[in-house]
Amino acid sequence: MDISSIEAEIKKTLSEIEEAKTAIKKLKVKRNILRTKLGELIVKRRELISEHKQLIEKIKLLRNEKKNILSQVREIKERRDEAYKKLKAAIAELNNVKKELQKYSKALKIPVAELRKKIQQLEWKQQTSILTLKQEKELIEQIAKLEEVLGQAVKAKELKNILTELRAKLIKEKIEIKTIKENLEQLYGKLSKVRSEIELLSQEAKIIGDEISRLNKEIDEIRSMLNKINENLVNNVKKLSELREKYNELNEMKRKAEIKQILERKRRDIERKVSSRRRLGLDELRILLGEVEENDKAE
């Protein structure tokens, strides 16, 4: 290969070296940009994962709270059902007492104290007075009738007292049921609020979860791009090394070619000197005999 061809190849190699350097520089810039972006995405993902965990923990606590509220609701419903049973039983008993009391409605107007006093007077009369058999019989019959009336009056009073107690019991059961209903309404309000919070937090957790998935995908894509860039960098660095080696070899070839050209020119000059029978120096003699190689320094 002549010197001009070698110089052309050197020029081409230098151009390829610059192209490789430029490619490496661009790849490094792109890699740095992607590394920065990757770091930012990883930090953002870490923050979102932390936020997502906190939301899941809140949802877990709210679900436990909901479970406790439902347990309380079940217990209060059992109390309500029991209260309704008692109320129903009290109403039935009240109706029965009312029916029974209707039989003794007239007896309610009888003055019990006066009637007892009248019976006592008659009994005293029976015990202290001298009566004929007929009079005594009439007196005994009168006392018996009065005692029967007294029994009805006492029974009527007892039924009335029972009725009063049942009415009080009925009011108590109604108050109990009202309180239970109020407690249930409060619990249902709390339950509705907790369910709404769970729904809201679940939606928020889903949005963050979707964002984490999107970031995972983007992070994987960037890592894949970085792997390709690193591969290209390795290939370009290897290519650059080979081009530099080629460049050095071409320079060496050029140096040798130039030395060879100088030696050939000197050899022609020496040959002309010999033909003119002029005396040769030691170095000229070596050149003429071919003892000076291309690697030797030309004078």
Residue, then its C-alpha position, 0 to 999 in steps of 0.5 A: m500500500d502506497i503512502s497516499s493510500i495509507e494516508a487516506e485510510i488514516k483519514k478515514t480511520l480518524s473520522e471513524i474514531e471521532e464518530a465512535k467518540t461522538a456515539i460514546k458521548k451521546l450514549k453516556v449523556k443519554r445513559n445519565i439522563l435515563r439514570t437520573k429519571l430512573g432514580e426519580l421514578i424509584v424514589k416516587r415508587r417508594e413513596l407511593i408504596s409507603e403511602h399504599k401500605q398506610l392506606i391498606e393499614k387504615i382500611k384494615l383498621l376500618r374493616n375491624e371497626k366495621k366488624n365490631i359495629l356489626s357485632q354490636v348491631r347483632e347484639i342490639k338486634e337480639r335485645r330488640d327482639e327480646a324487648y318486642k317479645k316482652l312488649k307483646a307478652a305485656i300487651a297480651e297480659l294487659n288485654n287479659v287483665k282488661k277483660e277480667l277487670q270488665k267482669y268486676s267493673k261495678a265492683l270497682k265503685i264499691p267502697v272496700a273500707e266501708l264494706r269491711k266496717k259494715i261486715q265487722q259491725l254485723e259480725w259484732k252484732q251476731q256475737t253480742s246480740i241475743l237473736t232468734l234463729k231466724q234473725e241469726k240466719e238472716l244476719i249470717e246470709q247478709i254477712a255472706k252476701l257482703e263478704e262475696v261483694l267484698g271479695q269481688a271489690v278486692k279482686a277488682k282492686e287487685l286487677k286494677n293494680i295489676l293493670t297499672e303495673l302492666r301499663a308501667k311495664l308496657i311504658k318501660e318496654k316501649i322506652e327500652i325499644k325506643t332506646i334500642k332503636e336510637n342505638l341502632e340508628q347511631l350504629y347504622g350511622k357509624l357503619s355507613k360512615v365507616r363503609s364510605e371511608i373504606e370505599l373512599l380509601s379503597q378507591e384511593a389505594k387502587i389509584i395508587g396501586d395502578e400508578i405503582s404498576r405503571l411505574n414498575k412498567e416504566i422502570d423496567e422499560i428504562r432498565s431495558m433501555l439502559n442495558k441496551i445503551n450499556e451494550n452499545l457502549v461496550n461495543n463502541v468502546k471496543k470499536l474505538s479501541e480497535l480503531r485506535e489500534k488500527y490508527n497506530e498500525l497505519n501510522e506505523m505503516k506510513r512511517k515505514a513507507e516513508i523510510k522505505q521511500i527515503l532509503e530508495r531515494k538515497r539508494r538511487d543517489i548512491e548508485r549514481k555516485v557509484s557509477s561516477r566512481r565516487r567514494l562511498g561512506l559507511d552508511e551509504l555502503r550499508i544502504l547500498l548493500g541493503e543492511v539498513e532496514e525500514n525500522d532503522k532511523a533514516e539519516 
